[in-house]
Amino acid sequence: MPICTRGHPGGHDVLVENAGRDATIAFLNAGHSGMALKSLKLYEIGELPPNECIYRCTGKLTLTNLPD
């Protein structure tokens, strides 16, 4: 983890707090800049398989008003 947290402006704690679950809501609520939002694809490494998630959402989550 030290390699990826070194370059993360939010630091180690925010990554650990959201590890193992969908961090979409936390990310969107953090007030990231437009540049941060556009750079997401550059840093995407994959999607966590549902059976490996620490927390599971039993209902369907719907996000609205997402930035383009």
URNORQUI-V117807 format. One line per field, one symbol per residue. phi: phi as a letter, one per 20 degrees, with the letter a starting at -180 (. if undefined). A space follows every 50 residues. Layout:
# URNORQUI-V117807
phi: ???
This chain:
# URNORQUI-V117807
phi: .gffffeefenfgffffdfnbfdgffffefmffgffffegffdfdqdffg fdffdddeeeeddclfff
